[in-house]
Amino acid sequence: MLARASASLALCALLIAGCASDPPVFEEPPPADDLYQEGLTVLQGRRILGVYHKVDYNRAIETFQAIIDSYPYSDYAVTAELKIADSYFDDQRYEEALSYYRDFGDLHPQHEKVPYTIFRSGLCHERRMRSTNRDQTATRDALVYLDRLLATYPHSEYAEEAEVLWRDLRTQLAQSVMGIADFYRKRGEYESAAERYRSLLNEYPGLGLDPEALYRLGICYSNMNRRTEADRIFEAIVQNYHDSDVAGEAEKRIASGK
């Protein structure tokens, strides 16, 4: 009995000793600057077979997120937020990129990179634009950010590029309206077509579509027996757009009375 008791005590002692082993050791994260450099290195990517360039964007995002988690009050954390947004953008994950760009502006409204985030937010929508015969929501959303950038930061380094893109996107919207108007005109629904041509002329002037839109509006009026208004439009084309492709056709319609 004494032997069994001694053995039990010895076993308990061993179990207690095992439970009292050293606590787990938690590693300190690398310094913020080291993590940041690691993230930049990952973004450089690597070449496969000397041709295909591969970047592990998920690993880069995780590395920059580690900076934010471990050093939330450092300057590197702020820059890491932008790098995460850019990583998502370059990986064509525009919804995630847009979220980070918007958050950056909300969290750091006075930061010098805010104009950049507004421009990039516009690009996130622009990259998801559809052809002129499809829904144009993404085009309009992109213009919202470009309008904001040009109104709030007209002298930023992104303003010139934004102005070019702004014109291109408005031209896309104008072409979309033109397509809808043409659809109605070809079906003989001249009132509906005329309404779209007038909308195009009022909302998107000066984009190079005015002569053609006016000419087609004049055709609609002719087919609606509104001859006086049609002639007035054809005369305006001849006077103001005499170098356009439709000026000659407008002259013919004036001469023919059709």
C-alpha positions as CSV (number, residue, x, y, z in Angstrom):
1,M,0.0,0.0,0.0
2,L,2.8,2.4,0.9
3,A,4.5,1.6,-2.4
4,R,1.4,2.4,-4.4
5,A,0.9,5.6,-2.5
6,S,4.4,6.7,-3.1
7,A,4.0,5.9,-6.9
8,S,0.8,8.0,-7.0
9,L,2.5,10.9,-5.3
10,A,5.4,10.7,-7.7
11,L,3.0,10.7,-10.7
12,C,1.1,13.8,-9.3
13,A,4.4,15.6,-8.9
14,L,5.3,14.9,-12.5
15,L,1.9,16.2,-13.7
16,I,2.2,19.3,-11.6
17,A,5.7,19.9,-12.9
18,G,4.4,19.5,-16.5
19,C,1.7,22.1,-15.9
20,A,4.2,24.5,-14.4
21,S,6.3,24.5,-17.6
22,D,7.5,27.8,-19.0
23,P,4.7,30.1,-20.4
24,P,4.6,30.5,-24.2
25,V,7.0,33.2,-25.6
26,F,5.4,35.8,-27.9
27,E,7.8,37.2,-30.5
28,E,8.1,41.0,-30.8
29,P,7.0,42.1,-34.3
30,P,9.8,43.5,-36.5
31,P,10.3,47.2,-36.5
32,A,7.8,49.3,-38.5
33,D,10.5,50.4,-41.0
34,D,11.6,46.7,-41.6
35,L,8.0,45.6,-42.2
36,Y,7.4,48.5,-44.6
37,Q,10.5,47.7,-46.6
38,E,9.4,44.0,-46.7
39,G,6.1,45.1,-48.1
40,L,7.8,47.2,-50.8
41,T,10.0,44.2,-51.7
42,V,7.0,42.0,-52.1
43,L,5.3,44.6,-54.4
44,Q,8.4,44.4,-56.7
45,G,7.3,40.9,-57.4
46,R,9.3,38.3,-59.3
47,R,9.6,37.1,-62.8
48,I,8.7,33.5,-63.8
49,L,10.6,32.1,-66.7
50,G,12.0,35.6,-67.2
51,V,8.7,36.8,-68.7
52,Y,5.7,36.6,-66.5
53,H,5.8,39.1,-63.6
54,K,4.0,37.9,-60.5
55,V,3.2,39.9,-57.4
56,D,1.8,38.4,-54.2
57,Y,-0.6,41.2,-53.4
58,N,-2.2,39.3,-50.5
59,R,1.2,38.9,-48.8
60,A,2.0,42.6,-49.4
61,I,-1.4,43.6,-47.9
62,E,-0.8,41.4,-44.9
63,T,2.6,42.9,-44.3
64,F,1.3,46.5,-44.4
65,Q,-1.6,45.5,-42.2
66,A,0.9,44.2,-39.6
67,I,2.3,47.7,-39.4
68,I,-1.1,49.2,-38.8
69,D,-1.9,46.6,-36.2
70,S,1.5,46.8,-34.3
71,Y,2.4,50.4,-34.8
72,P,-1.0,52.2,-35.2
73,Y,0.4,55.7,-34.3
74,S,3.5,55.6,-36.5
75,D,3.9,57.5,-39.7
76,Y,4.5,54.1,-41.4
77,A,0.9,53.1,-40.4
78,V,-0.5,56.0,-42.4
79,T,1.6,55.2,-45.4
80,A,0.7,51.5,-45.1
81,E,-3.0,52.4,-45.5
82,L,-2.2,53.9,-48.9
83,K,-0.1,50.9,-49.9
84,I,-2.9,48.6,-49.0
85,A,-5.3,50.6,-51.2
86,D,-2.8,50.7,-54.0
87,S,-2.2,46.9,-53.7
88,Y,-5.9,46.2,-54.1
89,F,-6.1,48.6,-57.0
90,D,-3.1,47.1,-58.8
91,D,-4.7,43.6,-58.2
92,Q,-7.9,44.9,-59.9
93,R,-9.9,44.6,-56.7
94,Y,-11.4,48.0,-57.1
95,E,-14.2,47.7,-54.5
96,E,-11.7,47.0,-51.7
97,A,-9.3,49.7,-53.0
98,L,-12.1,52.3,-53.1
99,S,-13.0,51.5,-49.5
100,Y,-9.4,52.1,-48.3
101,Y,-9.0,55.3,-50.4
102,R,-12.3,56.7,-49.0
103,D,-11.3,55.7,-45.4
104,F,-7.9,57.4,-45.8
105,G,-9.6,60.7,-46.7
106,D,-12.0,60.4,-43.7
107,L,-9.2,59.6,-41.3
108,H,-6.6,62.0,-42.5
109,P,-8.6,64.9,-44.1
110,Q,-5.5,67.3,-44.0
111,H,-3.0,64.8,-45.4
112,E,-1.2,65.9,-48.5
113,K,-2.2,62.6,-50.2
114,V,-5.9,63.3,-50.0
115,P,-6.0,64.6,-53.6
116,Y,-4.3,61.4,-54.7
117,T,-7.0,59.2,-52.9
118,I,-9.8,61.2,-54.5
119,F,-8.3,60.8,-58.0
120,R,-7.7,57.1,-57.4
121,S,-11.3,56.7,-56.1
122,G,-12.5,58.1,-59.4
123,L,-10.2,55.6,-61.2
124,C,-11.7,52.7,-59.2
125,H,-15.1,53.5,-60.8
126,E,-13.6,54.3,-64.2
127,R,-12.0,50.9,-64.4
128,R,-15.4,49.3,-64.0
129,M,-17.1,51.4,-66.7
130,R,-19.2,49.6,-69.3
131,S,-19.6,50.3,-73.0
132,T,-21.9,53.2,-74.1
133,N,-24.8,50.9,-74.8
134,R,-24.8,49.5,-71.2
135,D,-25.5,51.0,-67.8
136,Q,-23.4,54.1,-67.1
137,T,-23.6,54.2,-63.3
138,A,-19.8,53.6,-62.9
139,T,-19.1,56.5,-65.4
140,R,-21.3,58.9,-63.4
141,D,-19.7,57.7,-60.1
142,A,-16.2,58.4,-61.5
143,L,-17.2,61.9,-62.5
144,V,-18.4,62.6,-59.0
145,Y,-14.9,62.1,-57.7
146,L,-13.3,64.0,-60.6
147,D,-15.6,66.9,-60.0
148,R,-14.7,66.9,-56.3
149,L,-11.0,66.8,-57.1
150,L,-11.1,69.6,-59.7
151,A,-13.3,71.8,-57.4
152,T,-11.4,71.3,-54.2
153,Y,-7.8,70.8,-55.4
154,P,-7.7,72.5,-58.8
155,H,-3.9,73.0,-58.6
156,S,-2.9,69.5,-57.5
157,E,-0.5,67.4,-59.5
158,Y,-3.4,65.2,-60.5
159,A,-5.7,68.0,-61.8
160,E,-4.4,68.0,-65.4
161,E,-4.9,64.2,-65.9
162,A,-8.2,64.5,-64.1
163,E,-9.4,67.1,-66.6
164,V,-8.5,64.9,-69.6
165,L,-10.3,62.0,-68.0
166,W,-13.3,64.2,-67.0
167,R,-13.8,65.1,-70.7
168,D,-13.5,61.5,-71.8
169,L,-16.1,60.3,-69.3
170,R,-18.5,63.1,-70.2
171,T,-18.0,62.2,-73.9
172,Q,-18.9,58.6,-73.0
173,L,-22.1,59.7,-71.3
174,A,-23.0,61.9,-74.3
175,Q,-22.4,59.0,-76.7
176,S,-24.6,56.9,-74.6
177,V,-27.4,59.4,-74.8
178,M,-26.8,59.7,-78.6
179,G,-27.2,55.9,-78.9
180,I,-30.5,56.0,-77.1
181,A,-31.7,58.9,-79.3
182,D,-30.7,57.0,-82.4
183,F,-32.5,54.0,-81.3
184,Y,-35.8,55.9,-81.0
185,R,-35.2,57.8,-84.3
186,K,-34.6,54.6,-86.2
187,R,-37.9,53.2,-84.8
188,G,-39.8,56.3,-86.0
189,E,-40.3,57.5,-82.4
190,Y,-39.2,61.0,-83.2
191,E,-40.5,62.8,-80.2
192,S,-38.6,60.5,-77.8
193,A,-35.5,60.8,-80.0
194,A,-35.8,64.6,-80.1
195,E,-36.0,64.7,-76.3
196,R,-32.7,62.8,-76.0
197,Y,-30.9,64.9,-78.7
198,R,-32.0,68.1,-76.8
199,S,-30.8,66.6,-73.5
200,L,-27.4,65.8,-75.1
201,L,-27.0,69.3,-76.4
202,N,-28.0,70.9,-73.1
203,E,-26.0,68.6,-70.8
204,Y,-22.9,67.8,-72.8
205,P,-22.1,70.7,-75.1
206,G,-18.6,71.3,-76.6
207,L,-17.6,67.7,-76.7
208,G,-17.6,67.4,-80.5
209,L,-21.0,65.9,-80.8
210,D,-23.0,69.1,-81.2
211,P,-23.2,69.2,-85.1
212,E,-24.3,65.6,-85.4
213,A,-26.8,65.9,-82.6
214,L,-28.3,69.1,-84.1
215,Y,-28.6,67.5,-87.5
216,R,-30.4,64.5,-86.2
217,L,-32.6,66.7,-84.1
218,G,-33.5,68.6,-87.3
219,I,-34.3,65.3,-89.0
220,C,-36.7,64.5,-86.2
221,Y,-38.4,67.9,-86.5
222,S,-38.8,67.4,-90.2
223,N,-40.4,64.0,-89.7
224,M,-42.7,65.6,-87.1
225,N,-43.8,68.3,-89.6
226,R,-42.1,71.0,-87.6
227,R,-40.4,72.4,-90.7
228,T,-39.7,75.9,-89.4
229,E,-37.8,74.6,-86.4
230,A,-36.0,72.1,-88.6
231,D,-34.8,74.8,-91.0
232,R,-33.7,76.9,-88.2
233,I,-31.5,74.0,-86.9
234,F,-30.1,73.3,-90.4
235,E,-29.2,77.0,-90.8
236,A,-27.5,77.1,-87.4
237,I,-25.3,74.1,-88.5
238,V,-24.3,75.8,-91.8
239,Q,-23.4,79.0,-90.0
240,N,-21.7,77.7,-86.8
241,Y,-20.4,74.3,-87.9
242,H,-19.6,74.8,-91.6
243,D,-16.5,72.6,-91.4
244,S,-18.5,69.6,-89.9
245,D,-19.4,66.5,-91.8
246,V,-23.1,67.3,-91.6
247,A,-22.9,70.9,-92.9
248,G,-23.2,69.8,-96.5
249,E,-26.2,67.6,-95.7
250,A,-27.9,70.5,-93.8
251,E,-27.5,72.7,-96.8
252,K,-29.1,70.1,-99.1
253,R,-32.1,69.9,-96.7
254,I,-32.5,73.6,-96.7
255,A,-32.4,73.8,-100.5
256,S,-34.8,70.8,-100.9
257,G,-37.2,72.0,-98.3
258,K,-37.3,68.6,-96.8
